[in-house]
């Protein structure tokens, strides 16, 4: 029997089929593994996870800690996250508000599964890592984009435009600061204004804080934070990850901070998604928090240095525009006259052996831009800019 003739097509549901594939992956997959390509397309340090963190996982594996753990994470890890956040933000954050989860992106999905329903209005400050804006669409929500803009040579937020978009029927606003891909970092008065507006209208705030430690101002321990202003009754969700500040991208571990009233329901959602995290990973994450401040400081210093190097090199090239920004590990720049940056990214791979992320991967606001991750050695950056200079010439 030829089942292909029956009127039952084999297909995912519409919301999933409508998702766009990652343009970063489209470029990277075609060249991954090639020795002649210098890759700067992913947001990852070129250094492995620090040895003392790896050793904690090895010791846990050696002792046989390979069983199920609590949905919300082991108490020792949740307490370590609570200590870390309370110290960082000068505001008590109790472990009862924290869930350890299997990566930052998993945390974003779980947080939105908690509060977003089909038909809800979600507002996002963009351009943005595509996973964040596609998750609400998977859940059937409608996403309104509020773009950042370059003003006086620096990435900035049009606060009035954002507040106008946050109408009383808005369910959730998503803010990623420091921002991937631009590096834009929210200001303290902007946090206050957004939170005041959202309190007035009962709008949830989802703060993607993955890059909060990676700010370029050495006087700031972290970016301005919604958590620092949390009061009982606030609708604030914070999602974070060990991937960036502790160089643990492959470990897939992060956390969510919620109002305490959501803890039980969050535990249910985790059970139906991943159940729990492997305990050796939880041991490693705990050690990272308790002993890793020197590593975070080292990475911050490296990023400050490599950003300056990369910006100076790019700005010296004719037709290259490099706006300033406050944090993260990227330079988002454009080359005058090059509007199709997906095609440009492909050409850079083939003709220059240079792997950059096309700006269109982060939404229509990114068309005409390229993202360059600078969490790498100065030598690698210099060779990369040399290849771009030769290509442009």
N, C-alpha and C positions, 0 to 999 in steps of 0.2 A: 504493500500500500504506500502510495506517495503522500506522506503527511504534509509536504510543502504546499499542497493544493488546498489544505484546510484553512478556513478564515481565522486562524489563531497565530498571528506572527510571534516569533520569538524575539522579544525586545524588553529592555528595561522600561520602567515607567518614564513618562515624558520629562519630569523634572530632572531625572538623571541623564537621559539622552541629550537634553539641552545643555548640559554642562560643557564648558570648553576645556579642552586638554591644555596642559601647561605649555606655554610657548617657550619657557626656559628649557623644559625637557625636550621639546621639539628640536631645539638647537643643540642641546648637550648630548642627547642620545645618539645623534648622527656622528659625533666625534669623540664620545667617551672612550677612553682607553688608548687613544692615539698619543704616542710619545711626542709628536711634533706640535701639539696644541697646549698652550698655557691657559689653564682654566681659571676663570674668575667669576663664573656664572652662578655658583651656589653660595649661600650665606654660611660659610664654614671656615674655621681657622685651618691653616695648614699644619698646625701642631696637634699631636695626639693628646688625649686626655692625660692630665698629670699622673705620674706614677703612683702617688699615694692614694689617689682615688681608685685606680685600677686594682691596687693591692687589696683594698677593702672588699672589692667584689670577689677577687680570687680567694681570700680567706673565707668568705661566706660560702662560696661553692665548695671549698675544701671541707668545711664543717657540715655539709649536707643540707644547707638551708634552701631547699628546692620545692617547698610545699606551698599550698595556697596561703594567702594572707588576707587581712581584712580588706573589704571593698574600698574603704577610704584611705588605705595605707597603714603601715605599721605605726603604732603610737610614737615610737622613737623618732621616726622621720617627720611625722606631723608636728611633734614638739620642736624638732630642730628648725623646721620651716617657720613655726610661730616665733621662736627666739630670734631668728634671722630677721624676719619682717618687723618685729617689734623694735629691734635695735636700729634697723635701717631707717624706719619712718618715725621713730619716736612716739609711737602710738601702740597701745597693746592690741595684739592680734592673737586670739586664743586658738589652740589646736582644734577646738570644736568647730571652727569655721573653715578648716583646711581639709582638702582632699588631695592626696598624692595620686597622680594619674599617669598613664602611659604616653607621655609627650605633651608638648604645648598644643599641637594641633588637635590631639584627642581632647584636651581640656576645652578648647574652643567649641568643638562639636558637643561635648557633654553640657557645657554651660548653655548653649543655645537650645539643646534638646529639653533642658529644664524649663525654659521660659518662652520659647518662640513656637507659635502655631501657624498652620497654613493660613495665608491671607493677612498675617501681621505685617505692619510696616516697620522696616529696619533701616536705619540711617547709618552710613559709614563715611568716615573721612578718608578720601582717596587721593592719589593712587595707593594701592594696597596689595599686599601679598594675596594672590588670587584665592587661596584656600578660605580666607576669612569671609569674603563676600559670596563665595559659592555655597558655603554651609547653610546660610539662611534660605538660599534658593532650593537646596536639597529638601529642606523642611517645608517648602511651599510658601515662604514669605516673599514679600516684595522689597527690593533693596533700592533705596535712594542714595545716590552718590553726591557728596559735597567735596569738590576738589580743592586741594591745596594750590597755592599759586606762588610764583616768584615775585617778591616785592623788594626793591632796592637790593637786588642781588642775593636774596636769601629766601628759602622756603618758608611760607607763612600760612596761617589759617585765617580765612575770612569768617570771623566769629559771628558777625551779624547774619551771614548767609546760613551758617550752621544752625543758629538758634531759630531762624525762620523755618528751616526744614523740620525742626523738632516740634511738630504740631501735637496737640493733645492726643491724637489717635496713634502716635508713634509708640511702639512697644519697646524698642531697644535702639541705643546708639552705640556704635563700635568705634573706639579710638585706639590706635596703635602709636605709641610714642615712647622713645624715638621710633620714627616711622621707617618701615621697609616698604618702598625702596629709597625714599628721598633723604632720610636722616632728620627730617623735621622733628622738633621736640617742642611739646606743648609748654606754654608759660603758666606760671602760678595763677595769674589773674584769669586766664582762660579756663583753667580747671575750676576755679571758684564760680565763674559765670555759668559754665555748662552744668555744674552740679546744682546750682541754685535753680536753674531753669527746669532741670529734670525732676528735682524734688517737687516743684510746683505742679508739674503735670503727671507725676507718677511714672516717669520713663526710666527704664533700666539702663544703666551704664555698664558696658562690657569693655574693660580696659585690658588690652593686650600689652603686657608689661615685659615681654621677653627681652627687650633691649634696655630696660630701665637703668641698669648699671653702666651701660656703655655710652656715657656722655663725655664730651670733649672738654668740658670745663672741669679742671682738677679740683676746684673748690666745692663741687657738687658731688656727694656720694651717689646720687641717683637722680633720675629725671623727676620733675614735679609729678605728684601721685594723687590719685583719687583715694587710695587707701589711707593716706595721711589725714584725710578729712572725714573719714567714715564715722557716722553716728548711728546708734541703733535705730532701725527703721529705714535706713538708706537702701536703695536698690542698686548696689554696686557689686559687680563681679570682676575679679581680677584673675587673669590667667598668666602663668609664667612657666618658664622652662629652664632646665639645666643646660640646654644645648649650647647657648652662646657664651655667657659669662664664664662658664666652667669648662668650655670646650668638650662637651659631652653630646655632640649631635647624634651619634649612632646609638646611644643608650636608650633613647626614647623614654624620657621621664620628665615630668613637670608637676605643676600643682595648680589648684583652683582655690581662691578665697571667696566665700559666699557669706551672706547673712546666715546666722546660726540656724534660723528656721528652715533653711533649705537642705541641711545636712542629711536628714533621713532620706529625702527624695533623691538627692544626689547619689547616695549609696545605692539606691535601687537602679538608677540609670547606669552607673558603673557596672553593676552586676550584669546587666543585660547587654553591655558592650564588651568589656574586657575582663570582668570579674575582679582582677587585682593585678599587681605588678610583681615580677620576679624579685624575690627578696635580696639576692646579691646586688641588684640594681639599687634597691632601697638603701642598703648598707653604704654603697658607693656615694649615693646622693647625700646621705647624712654626713659622711666624712667631708664631702665637698663643701657643705655649708659650715661645718664646725672648724675646718682647717684650711679653707680655700681662699681667704681674703687676700693673701699675698698673690695668689694666681690671678684673681680678679684685677688687682691693682696692676700687675704686670701686663695683662691683656689691655687694660685701659691705656696704659702708657704706650704700648705698641701701636694701638689703633690711632692715637693722637699723632704719633710720629708718621705712620704710613699714610694717614689721610693727608697730612701736610705735604708729604712727598708727592702723592698722586695728584692732588689738586694743583700744585705748582707745575708739575710736568704737563698736565692737561691744559692748564690755562695758558701755557706758553705756545700751544699749537694754534695756528690760524683757524678761526671759525669754530673753535670749541668753547662752549658756554658751560660754566661750572658754578651753580649757585651754592651758597654757604648753607650749612645745617649744623644742628647741635649734637647729633649723636648717631648711634648704630654703627655699622661696619661697611657702609656703602658710600660711593660717590655716584650720584645720579646726574648725568650730563647729557648734552646734546651737541651734535655737529651740524652747523648751519647748512641747509640745503639737503639734509638727509632725513626725510620724513618717514620713510618705510624702514624702521629700525629692525624689523624682523628679517627683512632681506639683507640689511646691512650686517646684522649679527651673523647671518649665514655666510656672507662674503668674508667677514673677518676671520671666521674659522678656516675657510677654504684657502683664502689668499694670503692671510697673515699669521695663521696658526694662533689666533687670539680668541679666547672664549669669553664673551660677555653676555649678559642677560638682556634681551630686548625689552624696552620700556613698555611696549604694548601688553606684555605678560601681566602687568599690574593694572590693567584697565585702559579705557580710551584716553584718560588723562596722561598716560605714559607714552602714547604714540609720539615718535620723534625723539625719544630719549633712550639712553643705555644705562644699565646699572653695572657697576664694577665693585666687586667685593675686595676690600683692601686688608683683610685679616690674614696677611701673608708676609713673607719676608720682603725687605726692601730690595734685595737683589731680583726677586721675581717680579716685583712691580716695575723696576727700571727696565727689565727686559720686555715686559708687556707694553710699556709706554714707547719703548723704542720701536716695537713692531707696529704699533698704531701710527707713530710718526712716519714710518716708512710707507705704510699703507696710504696715508693721506697725501703723501708727496707724489 
